[in-house]
Amino acid sequence: MDKSLRIIPLGGCGEIGLNMMAMECGDDIIVIDCGLMFPEDYMLGIDIVIPEIGYLKKNRDRCRAFIITHGHEDHIGALPFVLRELNLPVYATTLTTGLIESKLKEFRLLGDARLNAVRPRDVITIGNFKIEFLRVSHSIPDCVALAITTPLGVIIHTGDFKLDQTPVDGERIDYSRFVEYGEKGVLLLLSDSTNVESEGYSPSESVIGGVFEDIFRKAEGRIIVSVFSSNIHRIQQVFQCAFRTGRRVILNGRSIIENVRIARERGYLLAPDGVMGDIKEVESLPAQRVVVLTTGSQGEPMSALIRMAMGEHRHIKIREGDTVLLSAKFIPGHEKAIANMMNHLYRRGADVIYERVSEIHVSGHAAQEELKLMLNMTRPHYFIPIHGEYRHMVQHGKLAATVGVPEENVFVLEDGDVVELKEDVAEKIDKVEAGKVFVDGKGVGDVKDMVLKHRRDLSRDGMVITVIALNEATGEVIYGPDIVTRGVVSEEAAPLLEEARELVLSTLKGLSREVKVDQMEIQEEIRRTLRKFFNVTLERRPVILPVIIEI
């Protein structure tokens, strides 16, 4: 067997989310995580983004399994789409498996799935890989890092992690196993870079409980808490504070209801007797006894909280005296939507509390001192920063150098880069097919960059449609031209459109007979004429769509 090992990020190196990492050894490929990312501002109309898996499909006969580190969308969200193409076994912890099952059931794929539940310190062997699951702390329970033993040595993949000394569920990171692997020798460490710009340590998730309880006791009206539906630790603290302050918790939002159900069934969320209420009770219960736990912290269109803010929610109307807690980090690109939502909440009389004015959110990712400690525990020979934008990974690489990893042994990768490790050397050798696949409605991959460019052009400059009927034999005008605009000018601009109409007629009259009977030539002449007209009169460049009807 060729004694070499290849590390190939297919997502998660150069962006936040989209996490997917392929590892090759001999005839075996394993894939770590299978996540999505939410669309950036320029991705108009796109619902979600998933990784390009062309490389895996080309090598499907060598692909053995998906290994999942935890249940966040940026680590499991692409599975329903990818498993349609590569129906491989999936290994994940109990809670993560439950979340995956729910997702696959929604897509009617659960019957064909091969899900395997594992626990921390379980060991499985897949071809040339022996994988031990190591407990880590994060903002969702049942997270694991991976210690992967290969013929060349041990690879540690941290997944998302922080070094929480007082976790909500009492399950601390498995320090001893990380240290043991470090003592024996770690060939390569792949470590989470998301929070590398933060100095010191990330605060414990458990500090949120004290902040919540103080707010709960002081609030005289209803409390509405918006969290990520997967943040089970945060949800647990809401339940505990509600119970201690005599309030009932009303769940609102499909994803939060489903995730709470899964976490309770599997023993990861404890709800004291009588603490949960029904949403139909929300208007009849005394205000000081109500806590609404909802989704929508990012101002997503049609989310539960945005419908409350707009006064369109079926059961919950924001009123004077309500306290709204946005207990989540604002995702870059969502700031304007969140600000608009908060303005509407304030207009309806609510008091809004968020991260900038109160400590109601902490990061689930390791800050600089925790990242250094992970490097010192594992003492890797080679280091690859993962999970972050390019600047995050560069900074993480520099951080590794400060604790003794030689600069030449640090590899900052982008999606598709290939690092090959042999007995005495590691080098970046190649680049494989990788990228982003856009999911728009039921379409997967049918929207390409050019379609997004057209959408941006339409959103920026609008569209002009010209409809004209011509004699098929002579090219003479029988009807029109009618000019319709969208996003260019208002109805009051009729004189301008009449001028454009006359200009099109003049252009058509000036064409030779040969051109008049060539539909494509006529369309191009109309497009050229109107493009120049609107550029001169309005300094705008709308999309011009000539429609020629031959009679």
For each residue, the residues with C-beta under 8 A, 3 or more apart:
1: 26 128 151
2: 26
3: 151 152 422 423
4: 25 152 420 421 422
5: 23 24 25 150 151 152 155 420 421 422
6: 22 23 24 25 418 419 420 421
7: 21 22 23 155 188 190 384 413 418 419 421
8: 21 22 23 24 55 416 417 418 419 432
9: 12 13 20 21 22 386 413 414 415 416 417 434
10: 20 21 22 31 51 52 53 55 56 415 416 434
11: 15 17 18 19 20 35 37 51 415 434
12: 9 15 17 18 19 20 21 33 35 74 386 387 415
13: 9 386 387 388 393 413 414 415 417
14: 389 390 393 414 415
15: 11 12 18 37 389 415
16: 37 74 194 332 387 388 389
17: 11 12 35 36 37 38 49 73 74
18: 11 12 15 35 36 37 49 50 51 74 78 415 436
19: 11 12 32 33 34 35 74 75 386 387
20: 9 10 11 12 31 32 33 34 35 51 53 78
21: 7 8 9 10 12 31 32 33 157 190 386
22: 6 7 8 9 10 29 30 31 32 55 56
23: 5 6 7 8 29 30 31 32 129 148 155
24: 5 6 8 28 29 62
25: 4 5 6 28 127 128 129 150 151 152
26: 1 2 127 128 151
27: 62 127 128
28: 24 25 62 64 126 127 128 129
29: 22 23 24 56 59 62 63 64
30: 22 23 63 64 65 66 67 126 127 129 131 148
31: 10 20 21 22 23 34 56 63 65 66 67 88
32: 19 20 21 22 23 66 67 68 69 146 157
33: 12 19 20 21 66 67 68 69 75 76 159
34: 19 20 31 51 66 68 75 76 77 78 79 82
35: 11 12 17 18 19 20 51 72 73 74 75 76 77 78
36: 17 18 48 49 50 73 74 77 78
37: 11 15 16 17 18 48 49 74 436
38: 17 48 49 331
39: 43 46 47 48 49 438
40: 43 333
41: 333
42: 452 456
43: 39 40 46 49 438 452
44: 452 455 456 459
45: 440 447 455
46: 39 43 49 438 439 440 447 452
47: 39 439 440 441
48: 36 37 38 39 77 439
49: 17 18 36 37 38 39 43 46 436 437 438 439
50: 18 36 77 78 81 82 436 437 439 444
51: 10 11 18 20 34 35 78 82 415 434 435 436 437
52: 10 55 433 434 435 436 437
53: 10 20 56 57 82 85 86
54: 57 58 433
55: 8 10 22 52 58 59 416 432 433 434
56: 10 22 29 31 53 59 60 63 85 86
57: 53 54 60 85 86
58: 54 55 433
59: 29 55 56 62 63
60: 56 57 63 86
61:
62: 24 27 28 29 59
63: 29 30 31 56 59 60 86 88
64: 28 29 30 88 89 126 127 129
65: 30 31 88 89 90 91 126
66: 30 31 32 33 34 79 82 88 89 90 91
67: 30 31 32 33 91 92 131 146
68: 32 33 34 71 75 76 90 91 92 96 100
69: 32 33 75 143 144 145 146 157 159 160
70: 75 93 96 138 140 142 143 144 159 160
71: 68 75 76 92 95 96 98 99 100 140 142 230
72: 35 75 76 139 140 160 230
73: 17 35 36 76 77 230
74: 12 16 17 18 19 35 36 37 77
75: 19 33 34 35 68 69 70 71 72 159 160
76: 33 34 35 68 71 72 73 79 92 96 99 100 103
77: 34 35 36 48 50 73 74 103
78: 18 20 34 35 36 50 51 81 82
79: 34 66 76 82 83 90 100 103 104
80: 83 84 103 104 106 107 109
81: 50 78 84 85 437 439 444
82: 34 50 51 53 66 78 79 85 86
83: 79 80 86 87 88 90 104 109 112 113
84: 80 81 87 109
85: 53 56 57 81 82
86: 53 56 57 60 63 82 83
87: 83 84 112 113 114
88: 31 63 64 65 66 83 114
89: 64 65 66 114 115 116
90: 65 66 68 79 83 97 100 113 114 115 116
91: 65 66 67 68 116 118 124 131
92: 67 68 71 76 96 97 100 115 116 117 118
93: 70 96 97 117 118 119 120 133 142 143 144
94: 97 98 117 119 142 266 268
95: 71 98 99 140 141 142 232 262 263 266 268
96: 68 70 71 76 92 93 99 100 142
97: 90 92 93 94 100 101 115 116 117
98: 71 94 95 101 102 262 263 265 266
99: 71 76 95 96 102 103 230 259 262
100: 68 71 76 79 90 92 96 97 103 104 113 115
101: 97 98 104 105 110 113 115
102: 98 99 105 106 258 259 262
103: 76 77 79 80 99 100 106 107
104: 79 80 83 100 101 107 109 110 113
105: 101 102 108 109 110
106: 80 102 103
107: 80 103 104
108: 105 111
109: 80 83 84 104 105 112 113
110: 101 104 105 113
111: 108
112: 83 87 109
113: 83 87 90 100 101 104 109 110
114: 87 88 89 90
115: 89 90 92 97 100 101
116: 89 90 91 92 97
117: 92 93 94 97
118: 91 92 93 122 124 133 144
119: 93 94 122 133
120: 93 133 134 135 144 174
121: 132 133 134 135 174 177
122: 118 119 132 133
123: 130 131 132 133
124: 91 118 130 131
125: 129 130 131
126: 28 30 64 65 129 131
127: 25 26 27 28 30 64
128: 1 25 26 27 28 150 151
129: 23 25 28 30 64 125 126 148 149 150
130: 123 124 125 148 149 150
131: 30 67 91 123 124 125 126 146 147 148 149
132: 121 122 123 146 147 148 149 177
133: 93 118 119 120 121 122 123 144 145 146
134: 120 121 144 145 146 147 173 174 177 178
135: 120 121 143 144 145 171 172 173 174
136: 143 144 145 158 159 160 161 162 173 174
137: 143 161 162 163 164 167 171 172 173 205
138: 70 143 159 160 161 162 364 365
139: 72 205 228 230 231 233 234 363 364
140: 70 71 72 95 143 230 231 232 233 364
141: 95 169 171 232 233 263 268
142: 70 71 93 94 95 96 268
143: 69 70 93 135 136 137 138 140 159 160 161
144: 69 70 93 118 120 133 134 135 136 159
145: 69 133 134 135 136 156 157 158 159 161 178
146: 32 67 69 131 132 133 134 155 156 157 159
147: 131 132 134 154 155 156 177 181
148: 23 30 129 130 131 132 154 155 156 157
149: 129 130 131 132 153 154
150: 5 25 128 129 130 153 154 155 187
151: 1 3 5 25 26 128
152: 3 4 5 25 187 421 422 423
153: 149 150 185 186 187 188 381
154: 147 148 149 150 181 184 185 186 187 188
155: 5 7 23 146 147 148 150 186 187 188 189 190
156: 145 146 147 148 178 181 186 188 189 190 191 378 380
157: 21 32 69 145 146 148 190 386
158: 136 145 161 189 190 191 192 374
159: 33 69 70 75 136 138 143 144 145 146 192
160: 69 70 72 75 136 138 143 192 194 364 365 387
161: 136 137 138 143 145 158 173 192 365 366 374
162: 136 137 138 195 202 363 364 365 366 367 370
163: 137 173 201 202 366 370 373 374
164: 137 167 172 173 202 204 205 206
165: 172 204
166: 204 206
167: 137 164 170 171 172 204 205 206 233
168: 205 206 209 233 236 237
169: 141 233 236 268
170: 167
171: 135 137 141 167
172: 135 137 164 165 167 175
173: 134 135 136 137 161 163 164 178
174: 120 121 134 135 136 177 178
175: 172 178 179 377
176: 179 180
177: 121 132 134 147 174 180 181
178: 134 145 156 173 174 175 181 182 374 377 378
179: 175 176 182 183 377
180: 176 177 183 184
181: 147 154 156 177 178 184 185 186 378
182: 178 179 185 186 376 377 378 379
183: 179 180
184: 154 180 181
185: 153 154 181 182 379 381
186: 153 154 155 156 181 182 189 378 379 380 381
187: 150 152 153 154 155 380 381 382 421
188: 7 153 154 155 156 380 381 382 383 384 421 426
189: 155 156 158 186 374 375 378 380 382 383 384
190: 7 21 155 156 157 158 384 385 386
191: 156 158 371 374 375 383 384 385 386 396
192: 158 159 160 161 195 365 366 371 386 387 388
193: 196 371 385 386 387 388 392 393 395 396
194: 16 160 363 365 387 388 392
195: 162 192 198 202 363 365 366 367
196: 193 367 368 371 385 388 392 395 396 399
197: 392 395
198: 195 202 363 367 368
199: 367 368 369
200: 367 368 369
201: 163 367 369 370
202: 162 163 164 195 198 362 363 364 365 366 367 370
203: 207 359 362 363
204: 164 165 166 167 207 362
205: 137 139 164 167 168 208 233 234 237 362 364
206: 164 166 167 168 209 237
207: 203 204 210 211 359 362
208: 205 211 212 234 237 327 359 360 361 362
209: 168 206 212 213 237 240 241
210: 207 213 214
211: 207 208 214 215 358 359 360
212: 208 209 215 216 225 237 238 241 325 360
213: 209 210 216 217 241 244 245
214: 210 211 217 218
215: 211 212 218 219 223 323 325 353 358 360
216: 212 213 219 223 241 242 244 245 247 291
217: 213 214 245
218: 214 215
219: 215 216 222 223 288 323
220: 287 288 321
221: 287 288 319 320 321 322 323
222: 219 282 287 288 290 291 292 319 321 322 323
223: 215 216 219 247 290 291 292 322 323 325
224: 291 292 294 305 308 316 318 322 323 324 325 350
225: 212 238 291 292 293 294 324 325 327
226: 294 295 296 297 305 324 325 326 327 328
227: 231 234 235 238 256 293 295 297 327 328
228: 139 231 234 295 297 328
229: 253 255 256 258 259 295
230: 71 72 73 99 139 140 259
231: 139 140 227 228 234 235 328
232: 95 140 141 235 236 259 263 268 269
233: 139 140 141 167 168 169 205 236 237
234: 139 205 208 227 228 231 237 238 327
235: 227 231 232 238 239 256 259 260 263 269 293
236: 168 169 232 233 239 240 269 270
237: 168 205 206 208 209 212 233 234 240 241
238: 212 225 227 234 235 241 242 249 291 293
239: 235 236 242 243 249 269 270 271 272 275
240: 209 236 237 243 244 272
241: 209 212 213 216 237 238 244 245 247 291
242: 216 238 239 245 247 248 249 275 291
243: 239 240 246 247 272 275
244: 213 216 240 241
245: 213 216 217 241 242
246: 243 289
247: 216 223 241 242 243 288 289 290 291
248: 242 274 275 276 277 281 285 289 290 291
249: 238 239 242 271 275 276 277 291 292 293
250: 276 277 278 279 281 282 290 291 292 293
251: 256 257 260 276 279 293 294
252: 256 257 279 292 293 294 295 304 315 316
253: 229 256 257 294 295 296 303 304
254: 257 258
255: 229 258 259 295
256: 227 229 235 251 252 253 259 260 293 294 295
257: 251 252 253 254 260 261
258: 102 229 254 255 261 262
259: 99 102 229 230 232 235 255 256 262 263
260: 235 251 256 257 263 264 269 271
261: 257 258 264 265
262: 95 98 99 102 258 259 265 266
263: 95 98 141 232 235 259 260 266 268 269
264: 260 261 267 268 269 270 271
265: 98 261 262
266: 94 95 98 262 263
267: 264
268: 94 95 141 142 169 232 263 264
269: 232 235 236 239 260 263 264
270: 236 239 264
271: 239 249 260 264 275 276
272: 239 240 243 275
273:
274: 248
275: 239 242 243 248 249 271 272
276: 248 249 250 251 271
277: 248 249 250 281 282 285 290
278: 250 281
279: 250 251 252 282 315 316
280: 315
281: 248 250 277 278 284 285
282: 222 250 277 279 285 290 292 315 316
283: 315 316 317
284: 281
285: 248 277 281 282 289 290
286: 289 290
287: 220 221 222 290 321 322
288: 219 220 221 222 247
289: 246 247 248 285 286
290: 222 223 247 248 250 277 282 285 286 287
291: 216 222 223 224 225 238 241 242 247 248 249 250
292: 222 223 224 225 249 250 252 282 316
293: 225 227 235 238 249 250 251 252 256
294: 224 225 226 251 252 253 256 304 305 308
295: 226 227 228 229 252 253 255 256 300 303 304 305
296: 226 253 299 300 303 304 305 306 307 308 341
297: 226 227 228 305 326 327 328 338
298: 303 328 330 331 334 337 338
299: 296 303 305 306 334 337 338 339 340 341
300: 295 296 303 306 334 337
301: 306 337
302: 306 307
303: 253 295 296 298 299 300 306 307
304: 252 253 294 295 296 307 308 313
305: 224 226 294 295 296 297 299 308 309 324 341
306: 296 299 300 301 302 303 309 310 341
307: 296 302 303 304 310 312 313
308: 224 294 296 304 305 311 313 316 317 318 345
309: 305 306 318 341 342 344 345 348
310: 306 307 344
311: 308 317 318 348
312: 307
313: 304 307 308 316 317
314:
315: 252 279 280 282 283
316: 224 252 279 282 283 292 308 313
317: 283 308 311 313
318: 224 308 309 311 322 324 345 348 349 350
319: 221 222 322 348 349 350
320: 221 348 349
321: 220 221 222 287 349
322: 221 222 223 224 287 318 319 348 349 350 351
323: 215 219 221 222 223 224 350 351 353
324: 224 225 226 305 318 345 350 351 352 353
325: 212 215 223 224 225 226 353 354 360
326: 226 297 338 342 352 353 354 355 360
327: 208 225 226 227 234 297 360 361
328: 226 227 228 231 297 298 355 361
329: 355 361 363
330: 298 334 335 338 354 355
331: 38 298 334
332: 16 335
333: 40 41
334: 298 299 300 330 331 337 338
335: 330 332 338 339
336: 339 340
337: 298 299 300 301 334 340 341
338: 297 298 299 326 330 334 335 341 342
339: 299 335 336 342 343
340: 299 336 337 343 344
341: 296 299 305 306 309 337 338 344 345
342: 309 326 338 339 345 346 352 354
343: 339 340 346 347
344: 309 310 340 341 347 348
345: 308 309 318 324 341 342 348 350 352
346: 342 343 349 350 352
347: 343 344
348: 309 311 318 319 320 322 344 345
349: 318 319 320 321 322 346
350: 224 318 319 322 323 324 345 346
351: 322 323 324
352: 324 326 342 345 346
353: 215 323 324 325 326 357 358 360
354: 325 326 330 342 357 358 360
355: 326 328 329 330 358 359 360 361
356:
357: 353 354
358: 211 215 353 354 355
359: 203 207 208 211 355 362
360: 208 211 212 215 325 326 327 353 354 355
361: 208 327 328 329 355
362: 202 203 204 205 207 208 359
363: 139 162 194 195 198 202 203 329 367
364: 138 139 140 160 162 202 205
365: 138 160 161 162 192 194 195 202
366: 161 162 163 192 195 202 370 371 374
367: 162 195 196 198 199 200 201 202 363 370 371
368: 196 198 199 200 371 372 399
369: 199 200 201 372 373
370: 162 163 201 202 366 367 373 374
371: 191 192 193 196 366 367 368 374 375 396 399
372: 368 369 375 376 399 402 403
373: 163 369 370 376 377
374: 158 161 163 178 189 191 366 370 371 377 378
375: 189 191 371 372 378 379 380 383 399 400 403 405
376: 182 372 373 379 403
377: 175 178 179 182 373 374
378: 156 178 181 182 186 189 374 375
379: 182 185 186 375 376 404
380: 156 186 187 188 189 375 383 405
381: 153 185 186 187 188 409
382: 187 188 189 405 409 410 411 421 426
383: 188 189 191 375 380 397 400 405 409 410 411
384: 7 188 189 190 191 410 411 412 413 419
385: 190 191 193 196 388 392 393 394 396 397 400 410 412
386: 9 12 13 19 21 157 190 191 192 193 393 413
387: 12 13 16 19 160 192 193 194
388: 13 16 192 193 194 196 385 391 392 393 396
389: 14 15 16 392 393
390: 14 393 394 412 414
391: 388 394 395
392: 193 194 196 197 385 388 389 395 396
393: 13 14 193 385 386 388 389 390 396 397 412 413
394: 385 390 391 397 398 412
395: 193 196 197 391 392 398 399
396: 191 193 196 371 385 388 392 393 399 400
397: 383 385 393 394 400 401 407 410 412
398: 394 395 401 402
399: 196 368 371 372 375 395 396 402 403
400: 375 383 385 396 397 403 405 410
401: 397 398 404 405 406 407 410
402: 372 398 399
403: 372 375 376 399 400
404: 379 401
405: 375 380 382 383 400 401 409 410
406: 401 409 410
407: 397 401 410
408:
409: 381 382 383 405 406 426
410: 382 383 384 385 397 400 401 405 406 407
411: 382 383 384 419 426 428
412: 384 385 390 393 394 397
413: 7 9 13 384 386 393 417 419 428
414: 9 13 14 390 417
415: 9 10 11 12 13 14 15 18 51 434 435
416: 8 9 10 55 431 432 433 434 435
417: 8 9 13 413 414 428 430 431
418: 6 7 8 428 429 430 431 432
419: 6 7 8 384 411 413 426 427 428 429
420: 4 5 6 426 427 429 430
421: 4 5 6 7 152 187 188 382 425 426
422: 3 4 5 152 425 426
423: 3 152
424:
425: 421 422
426: 188 382 409 411 419 420 421 422
427: 419 420
428: 411 413 417 418 419
429: 418 419 420
430: 417 418 420
431: 416 417 418 434
432: 8 55 416 418
433: 52 54 55 58 416
434: 9 10 11 51 52 55 415 416 431
435: 51 52 415 416
436: 18 37 49 50 51 52
437: 49 50 51 52 81 444 445
438: 39 43 46 49 445 447 448 452
439: 46 47 48 49 50 81 443 444 445
440: 45 46 47 443 446 447
441: 47
442:
443: 439 440 446 447
444: 50 81 437 439
445: 437 438 439
446: 440 443
447: 45 46 438 440 443 451 452
448: 438 451 452
449: 452 453
450: 453 454
451: 447 448 454 455
452: 42 43 44 46 438 447 448 449 455 456
453: 449 450 456 457
454: 450 451 457 458 543
455: 44 45 451 452 458 459
456: 42 44 452 453 459 460
457: 453 454 460 461 541 543
458: 454 455 461 462 463 487 543
459: 44 455 456 487
460: 456 457
461: 457 458 487 488 540 541 542 543
462: 458 485 486 487 488 540 542 543
463: 458 485 486 487 488 542 543 544 545
464: 483 484 485 488 500 530 534 542 543 544 545
465: 483 484 485 486 545 546 547
466: 480 481 482 483 504 526 530 544 545 546 547
467: 480 481 482 484 547 549
468: 477 479 480 481 482 504 508 526 546 547 548 549
469: 477 478 479 480 549 550 551
470: 475 476 477 478 516 522 548 549 550 551
471: 474 475 476 477 478 550 551
472: 517 550 551
473: 517
474: 471 513 516 517
475: 470 471 508 511 513 515 516 517 522
476: 470 471 516
477: 468 469 470 471 480 481 505 508
478: 469 470 471 551
479: 468 469 549
480: 466 467 468 469 477
481: 466 467 468 477 501 504 505 526
482: 466 467 468 501
483: 464 465 466 497 500 501 504
484: 464 465 467
485: 462 463 464 465 488 489 497 542
486: 462 463 465
487: 458 459 461 462 463 542
488: 461 462 463 464 485 534 538 540 542
489: 485 492 493 496 497 538
490: 493
491: 494
492: 489
493: 489 490 496 497
494: 491 497 498
495: 498 499
496: 489 493 499 500 537 538
497: 483 485 489 493 494 500 501
498: 494 495 501 502
499: 495 496 502 503 533 537
500: 464 483 496 497 503 504 530 533 534
501: 481 482 483 497 498 504 505
502: 498 499 505 506
503: 499 500 506 507 529 530 533
504: 466 468 481 483 500 501 507 508 526 529 530
505: 477 481 501 502 508 509
506: 502 503 509 510
507: 503 504 510 511 525 526 529
508: 468 475 477 504 505 511 516 522 525 526
509: 505 506
510: 506 507
511: 475 507 508 515 516 521 522 525
512: 515 516
513: 474 475 516 517
514: 517 518
515: 475 511 512 518 521 522 525
516: 470 474 475 476 508 511 512 513 522
517: 472 473 474 475 513 514
518: 514 515 521 522
519: 522 523 548 550
520: 523 524
521: 511 515 518 524 525
522: 470 475 508 511 515 516 518 519 525 526 546 548
523: 519 520 526 527 546 548
524: 520 521 527 528
525: 507 508 511 515 521 522 528 529
526: 466 468 481 504 507 508 522 523 529 530 544 546
527: 523 524 530 531 544 546
528: 524 525 531 532
529: 503 504 507 525 526 532 533
530: 464 466 500 503 504 526 527 533 534 544
531: 527 528 534 535 541 544
532: 528 529 535 536
533: 499 500 503 529 530 536 537
534: 464 488 500 530 531 537 538 540 541 542
535: 531 532 538 539 540 541
536: 532 533 539
537: 496 499 533 534
538: 488 489 496 534 535
539: 535 536
540: 461 462 488 534 535
541: 457 461 531 534 535
542: 461 462 463 464 485 487 488 534
543: 454 457 458 461 462 463 464
544: 463 464 466 526 527 530 531
545: 463 464 465 466
546: 465 466 468 522 523 526 527
547: 465 466 467 468
548: 468 470 519 522 523
549: 467 468 469 470 479
550: 469 470 471 472 519
551: 469 470 471 472 478
